[in-house]
Amino acid sequence: MDTADLFTTRIQKSFDDDQVEILSILKANPHAKLKLINYYKGMPISYPAFIVSVERGIVDLEVKGEQAYAIEHSRSAFIRCPLFKHDVFARAQYANTKREAASFNRFSYVDLVAEQRNFIRVEPDPYPHVQIHSPSGVIEGKVDDVSLTGVSVLIDYSTDLVRGMELAINFVLKSMEHPTPINVKLPARLVVIKGDKLPREYKFAIDPDKTLEQQLSQYIIQRQIEIIKEVKAAVAGGHG
């Protein structure tokens, strides 16, 4: 899951001026109430954070171990604070789960569009092999994430697919908690193609019937539970 899909940039003056403003606000309000937001494998991870220092363009924060774990993987976080005009996207310079610490050195105002979605996307485990049935033949790839209304597929070779095409896709979702695999086979409409380099990401809109929708809903809920368990186990095991 690409972090860039989670937000849109909201430049107020210029990137540099906005960064100076964000740093000035944090430095002038050392007890500001901050909340960090990350998306780990599609699952939102969000806890309060506390300012330790703001020096030379670097903000050091005290964070929860679970948050630090998510920051380590994305090398970034979203910062929410009543003092900001918008949410802030922050690039991480450092994150340590054991020490419950993180440092950030690049900041910009953003809109967190991930929160505006009607359905949560999750990354499957394992990543299923997918077949896309196109007029020119079968195209194969890997499912990168799935929701009740969409599927993102990574394909590591060039294709003749174009936006708006109506296609048939099929893949099988498996889970440690669900011994019975879910066979997903349904029509899909290609809505987005992303990437100048391989693999490219192909986003499909789907409209499952009631039976498949219920199966997908149960799978997504279970994946959320699995992801939370994974994060908590990693923190308890002293990762980082």
Buried (B, 14 or more C-beta within 10 A) or exposed (E): BEBEBBBEEBEEEEBEEBBBBBBEBBBEBEEBEBBBBBBBBBBBBBBEBEBBEBEEEBBBBBBBBBBBBBBBBBEBBBBBBEEBEBBBBBBBBBBBBEEBBBBBBBBBBBBBEBEEEEEBBBBBBEBBEBBBBBEEEEBEBBBBBBBBBBBBBBBEEEBEBEEEBEBEBBBBBBBEEBEEEBEBEBBBBBEEBEEEEEBBBBBBEBEBEEEBBEBBBBBBEBBBEBBBEBBEEBBEEEBB
